[in-house]
Amino acid sequence: MRRKGRKQKEVRILPNVFHGKPEIISESVQKYFKNKNPFVLELGCGNGEYTLALAQKYPDKNFIGVDLKGSRIWTGAKKALELSVTNAAFIITKADRLHLIFNNPIVEEIWIPFPNPFPLRRSIKQRLVHKRFLDVYRNICLPEAKIHLKTDDENLYNYAVKVIEDEKLNLVAATEDLYKSDFYKDELTIQTKYELQHLNDGKTIKYVCFKFQ
């Protein structure tokens, strides 16, 4: 608990981590990157495995890990600084506030790796593929932006596919077993801490990708 508290304090003074009012975060992000390159977001980023791996692979893009818990972000933010990954940053905020930070369509891709599936009916609105979040993504994403979901949870996978169908979105890819599919290559081989845990538990990794147009 003491270590977690230390991380909570330290992460808020790191130069690549932003928090506070949306307008302050928005201004800070622009000052940090100092370019007009497209943005890629990792939602519920935790340690920021996708943010870091993608930032190292694509130096001409800006990558931002988003998580409500500063103590989770600490590891990824520290590692980015240690490795001098200057095109990666982190934001401490809720995903449903992103439209207040990015007030125009500038995001070209969103990754949602292993989010909380919120299995109870009363918590469905908290799922990061619920319509209320899709409305947020729609406001910040470029027309051809892709949204990727990786999960071990069958209910969340099925829910995502149904939402895509109900909302008449463009389904790009869907598989109930990523590792046995043709999609398992390139960025999809990046493994998060939770993905490795799920694999060790013998779970199957599922994947969905969709676009608004």
N, C-alpha and C positions, 0 to 999 in steps of 0.2 A: 504493500500500500504506500509506503514511504517512497519507494522507487517510482511508482506511478505518479505520485504527486510531484516529484522532481522533474519528471518528463513533461508533465502538464505545464509547469512553469518555464522550463527551458525551451520547449518547442515554440512558445509564443514570442521568443526573442531571436529565433533563427531568421536569417535574411531571406530565406526561400519559403517561408511560411507566412500566410496572411489570414487575418481574422478581424472580427469587429463588424462595423456597419457595412452593408453591401457597397455603398458608394466609395467607402475608404478602400475596401478590398479591390474594387474595380480599378481605381486609380493606382494602387500599389502594384497590381499585376502588370499594368501597362508600363509602369516605370521599370519594373524588374526585367521584363523581356526586351524592351527597347526595340521592338520590330513589329511588323504586321503579318508575321507568319500565322498560318492556321493553328487552331487549338484542338487538342485531343484531351478528353477528360477520362479519368478513372474514378468511378463513383464507389463509395464505401471502400476506399483504397487500402485501408489498413497499413501494412508496411510498404505499400507502393511498389510492389513487384512489377506491375505492368507499366506504371509511370516511368520507372527507372530503365527497364529493359527497352521500351519503345523509344525513350528519349536518346538512349545511346545508339540505337539503330537509325533513327531519323533526326539528325542534328538540325535540319531545316524546318522543324515543326516545334511548337510549344506544347509541353505536356504538363497537365495539372492533376494531381491526386486530390480528391475531395473526400473528407470524412468529418463526422461530427466530433469524434474523439481525438483530441490532440495527442494523447499518450500513444495512440496507434500510429499516428503520422510521424512521430519522433524518429523512429528507426529509418524510414525511407528518406526523410528530410536530411538527417545526419549523413546518411550514406551518399546522397546526391552531392552534398558539400565536400565530403572526403574524396569523391571521385571526380570532382569538378564538372559535374553534369549541369551546366548552366541553363539548359533549355527545359529543365524540370523544376516545378514548384508545387506547393501544397496549399490548400485552403481548408480552414476549419469552419465548416458551415453545414447546414441541412441542404439536401439535394433540391428540395422544393423552393429554395431561395436563389437558385442559380440564375433565374431570369432577372433578378434584381442586380446581379453582378455583371452578367454579360447581357447588356441591354440591346443587343442587336445580333443577328445571326452570324456568328464567327467560329462556331464549333463544327469540325468536319467529321468527328468520330467520338463515340462514347463507349467506354468499356465498363461493364458491370460484372466483375468476377466474384462469384460466390457470395451474393448478398444474403442478408437474413431473409429466409423464405416467409416469415410471418404466417405460420400455418393456420392460426385460428381465424375463423370467419370475421370476427370483430376487428381483426388487424389487417385485413386485406388491403385497405387503403394505404398501408405503409409499404407495400411491395413496390420496388423501384420500377416496375413495369405497369403499375396501375395507371389508369387514364389521367389522373391528376398530375402524375409525373410526366407522362407523355406530352401533356400540354405545355409543361415547362421546357422540355427538350425541343419541342416544335418551335418555340420562340427563340432559342439560342442556336439552333442548328442550321447549317447551310442546306440548300435543297437536296443535295445528294448524300447527305451525312448518313453514316451507318451507325446503328446501335447494336452492340454485341452483349449477349448474356451467356455466362457460363455458370452452371449450377449442378449440384448433385441431387437436388430435390425434384422428384418427379412431379409433385403437385405444382410447384412454381413453374417448371418447364411447360406443363400442359396449360397452365393459366396464361403464360406469356403467349403461347401459340394461339389461344382463343382470343385474347385481347387484340392481337395483330389482325386476326380474321374479322372480329367485330368492328374494329376501327378502320377496316379496309386499308391497312398499311401494306407496304411492299415487302413480302417475306423473301429474304435473300437466301437464307440457309436455315435448316433445322435438322438436328439429329439427336437421338436418344442415347447414342454411344459415340462420342466424339473420337475416342481413340481408335475406333474401328472404321471410321468414316474417311472419305477423301478430303474432308475439311481440316484434318489434323496435320497442319504444316504451318510454317512461318510463325506469325504472331500467336497463333492458337497453341503453340507448344510451350509458351511461357507458363510456368507453374507458380501458383501462389502457395503460401504456407497452408492455407485451408485445402487447396486442391491436393497437395501431397498427403494431408491427413485423410482426406476422403478416399484417396487411392489406397492408402495403407489399410483402410477399413473395408476395402473391397467394393467400394461404391462405383457406380458408372457415372461418367461425366457427360452432361448434356449441354447442347449449345444451340442458341438461336441468334440469328442476325436479321435485322429488318431496317427498312428505310421509310421515310414519310412519303416519298415520291417514287 
